[in-house]
Amino acid sequence: MTSKSISILGCGWLGFPLAQRLLAHEFLVKGSTRTESKLKKLTEAGIKGYRIALEPELKGANVNDFFNTEILVVNFPPERRSNLLDYHTRQIQHLISFLQQSTVKKVLFVSSTSVYPNVNREVTEEDVLTPKKESGAALLKAEAMLQQEKKFTSTVLRFAGLYGPDRKPGRFLAGKENMDNGMAPVNLIHLEDCVNIIVEIIRQEKWGGVYNACSDQHPTRAEFYPVAARKMGLPAPTFRSEETSSFKIISNRKVKADLNYQFIYPDPLAAIEKL
């Protein structure tokens, strides 16, 4: 990669290690956080830190300088609130208005496979979507808003369930009893693969597309979560015996083919042994 500037809007659990990786590739990295206390962590890591929030209007110090960049990674989820869809849409509208006046040419939007409803089959990027959850609907609308803009080019990256350091899946269902949907396959991706895929999209300049990012293997909930809980010394969840499940299987064929990418952690069951 050649040395250039990149800004990460949302420099937290995923954004911070991504920023560190991009620094290693000789990018000038700018990172935003909503809290004053986290600015010191960014600065100590060599990341130029900014306190920025979308409430839903864009607020913060030195906002113009943060967006004085060629590439922007948009990495914040819809907030849990009563008017989630409307609020997130207004956040994205305010962001786009600012980007139209900025030097940003490329946007990578971190989305989620929650945009796919459970249709009891494999889903790909080409599926026509009607999300069941409001958060999924908010993300799908944000994707469309960003991708239809002409001032910049956007790539959408839909991550499956995130896990890794400080986000161990054994905690998710520990101790719960007689849960439904035990035979449903899980769709997960490790933090290291998340970072690698973003870096490869930037390195290979894969702009203007939509990608799913999910591990190769899909163990069932009844297989995965008891093992994950026991690994942490927590009580294992139990599941009802059932023959039918509501599920989806996220296809990762496109991201592997387009990026020539091989997953570091293709099997979540094997990966939790290393957490």
Secondary structure, DSSP 8 states (H G I E B T S, - for coil): ----EEEEE--STTHHHHHHHHHHTT-EEEEEES-GGGHHHHHHTT-EEEEEEESSSEEESSHHHHT-SSEEEE------STTHHHHHHHHHHHHHHHHTTSS--EEEEEEEGGGS---SSEE-TTS----SSHHHHHHHHHHHHHHT-SSSEEEEEEE-EEEBTTB-GGGTSTT--SBS-TTSB--EEEHHHHHHHHHHHHHTT--S-EEEE--S---BHHHHHHHHHHHTT-----B---S-----EE--HHHHHHHT---SS--HHHHGGG-
